[in-house]
Amino acid sequence: MGKVKVFSDSTCDLPLDLIAQHQIGIVPLYVLFNDESYGDGTDITTPDLYKKVEETGKLPKTAAPSPGDFI
């Protein structure tokens, strides 16, 4: 049987040591503010996300990664 790689999106909340130990691939969700798109955890951090919400007074939308993002 061939090797299997496990992937999850960035909202899985798995401990970093578990991700590293099992070499789990993490694919970021998209965080959308008006016409701006950010990769969760790659283009925008959680503190920056909260700051943007506080500054704009608006909540972001999210979008799932496309199948191509997992490749």
C-alpha positions as CSV (number, residue, x, y, z in Angstrom):
1,M,0.0,0.0,0.0
2,G,1.2,3.5,-0.8
3,K,1.9,6.2,1.6
4,V,-0.9,8.5,2.8
5,K,-0.6,12.2,3.6
6,V,-3.2,13.8,5.9
7,F,-4.3,17.4,5.1
8,S,-6.6,19.7,7.0
9,D,-7.6,23.3,6.7
10,S,-6.3,26.0,9.0
11,T,-9.2,25.9,11.3
12,C,-8.5,22.4,12.6
13,D,-6.9,23.7,15.8
14,L,-4.6,20.8,16.1
15,P,-1.6,21.3,18.4
16,L,1.6,22.3,16.5
17,D,3.5,19.4,17.9
18,L,0.9,16.9,16.6
19,I,1.0,18.6,13.2
20,A,4.8,18.3,13.1
21,Q,4.9,14.8,14.5
22,H,2.5,13.4,11.9
23,Q,3.6,15.8,9.1
24,I,0.0,17.0,8.6
25,G,-0.4,19.4,5.7
26,I,-2.3,22.5,6.7
27,V,-4.1,24.5,3.9
28,P,-5.2,28.0,4.8
29,L,-8.8,29.1,4.6
30,Y,-9.4,32.4,2.9
31,V,-10.3,35.4,5.0
32,L,-12.2,38.0,3.0
33,F,-12.4,41.7,4.0
34,N,-14.3,43.6,1.3
35,D,-12.2,43.1,-1.9
36,E,-9.1,41.8,0.0
37,S,-8.3,38.1,0.4
38,Y,-5.9,36.7,3.0
39,G,-4.7,33.2,3.7
40,D,-5.5,32.3,7.3
41,G,-2.3,32.0,9.2
42,T,-0.1,32.8,6.2
43,D,-1.1,36.2,5.0
44,I,-2.9,37.4,8.1
45,T,-2.3,36.4,11.8
46,T,-5.1,36.0,14.4
47,P,-4.0,39.3,16.2
48,D,-4.0,41.1,12.8
49,L,-7.4,39.7,12.0
50,Y,-8.9,41.0,15.3
51,K,-7.2,44.4,14.8
52,K,-8.8,44.6,11.3
53,V,-12.2,43.8,12.7
54,E,-11.8,46.4,15.4
55,E,-10.6,49.0,12.9
56,T,-13.4,48.4,10.3
57,G,-16.2,47.4,12.6
58,K,-17.0,44.6,10.2
59,L,-16.7,40.9,10.4
60,P,-14.8,39.1,7.6
61,K,-16.2,36.3,5.5
62,T,-14.4,33.1,4.9
63,A,-14.0,30.8,2.0
64,A,-12.9,27.2,1.9
65,P,-9.6,26.4,0.0
66,S,-10.1,25.1,-3.5
67,P,-9.2,21.5,-4.3
68,G,-6.1,22.8,-6.1
69,D,-4.9,24.4,-2.9
70,F,-4.4,20.9,-1.4
71,I,-2.0,19.8,-4.2
